[in-house]
Amino acid sequence: MEQTKIILDENEMPKKWYNVLSDLPTPIDPPLDPRTWQPISPDALEPIFSKELIRQEMSSDRYIDIPEEVLDIYRLWRPSPIFRAHRLEKVLKTPAKIYYKYEGVSPAGSHKTNTSIAQAYYNMKEGTERLTTETGAGQWGSALSLACNYFDLECKVYMVRSSYYQKPYRKSLMTLWGGNVVPSPSPDTEFGRKILQEQPDTPGSLGIAISEAVEDAAAREDTKYTLGSVLNHVVLHQTVIGAECKKQLEQVEEYPDVVIGCCGGGSNLGGIGLEFIKDRLEGKHNARVVAVEPSACPTLTKGEYRYDFGDSAEMTPLLKMYTLGHKHMPPAIHA
């Protein structure tokens, strides 16, 4: 009988996150302060981010220990299974062996909890009482609401307006876990009120929602901002996916020729792919890692590689990225 799923014992779950920054041949371009366009200092980030997350963002350590409190929560659903897609192979009439790593076993239904748990934990340890964030489809907002519930933190979620009305059950899930969810742009922030006055019927965008969440966090001493993709510390927390995946494939004496991941902000792709990129950098194997992105928002294939803001109001640090422009408004379906 052919094996369909590969399960790791929870004792084999990774105990460290892998930091790819330590293996890059040259350092990445630093974030810039939006006021000066000079490299930003850690101190300048502290009004909106946890100190430990800032340290991880800029760390050159190859591995960072996962706190036991975080591992305890991970064990509720991790290690996540790998499945062999036998039926898809037959439909495609391919000699290839197709495996997929299933992150939907987490309570929030996605990989986002791998970092939301960590971010909420570090903020709780530092005395933060309230977290803000943005969400598009609602996956990240759900994951953070769950994490805040575990660590007894308030959670304010600015959800892209079109998505807020298209996906009412995501709002229900966030509310169930104690999250306070509002459609963005909202009347709760100065930037939100400005957008609503200029464009009363706007569907909103992730850039606008980020601006609102950052403005909210910066205005209150008890509040920090969190996000579910893009930054180094976020993809760091996602590397548990690839580390588990590699161990699981070793059980069936396999190593991938190609690793494929969907890519928006990059945390899912990095989560599954960086473990295999590490092997490639060390000359051990030569797996090809393929990013698949939506044609509605093709940042990697059609964007410009340059410094840009991560939000519409130009409040975030400038990051070197592939960008379609920080005021780009994708179709509402791509919220």
Buried (B, 14 or more C-beta within 10 A) or exposed (E): EEEEEBEBEEEBBBEBBBBBBEBEEEEEEBBBBBEEEEEBEEEBBEBBBBBBBBBBBBBEBEBBEBBEBBBEBBEEBBBBBBBBBEEEBEEEEEEEBBBBBEBEBBBBBBBBBBBBBBBBBBBBBEEBBBBBBBBBBBBBBBBBBBBBBBBEBBBBBBBBBBBBEBBEEBBEBBEEBBBBBBBBBBEBBEBBBBBBEEEEEBBBBBBBBBBBBBBBBBEEEEBBBBBBBBBBBBBBBBBBBBBBBBBBBEEEEBEBEEBBBEBBBBBBBBBBBBBBBBBBEEEEEEBEBEBEBBEEBEBBEEBEEEBBBBBBBBBBBBBBBBBBEBBBBBEBEBB
